[in-house]
């Protein structure tokens, strides 16, 4: 397990770059990364940094009310970045009702799920990143 401290958005971006380099697309299904941690611990900031590393220039916000946003990727090892915010969900069954099973079947998808602990029961294998708020400038990131 890698454990890092980030004291700035630039350091978070470097961690996202390193993490992305460690990911490989799955051969049979989507690559799923689950983010866990309290409010304000850095999950969305990390996702924003990851999106920028993937070449997405539009603003990335947490899809708390729409639940998921899909971004088409160009010239990357993944075809789409799917950003899911499960904060408002009571469980994985609610996510499945939105067609999540189909997203999981596409091996070119990179799916990032904030608040993964709320939908863990419907996921197979996934990489987890845990975020911890240390102070206003510092976050602990474990993966």
Order of alpha helices (4+ residues) and beta strands (2+ residues): beta-alpha-beta-alpha-beta-beta-alpha-alpha-beta-beta-beta
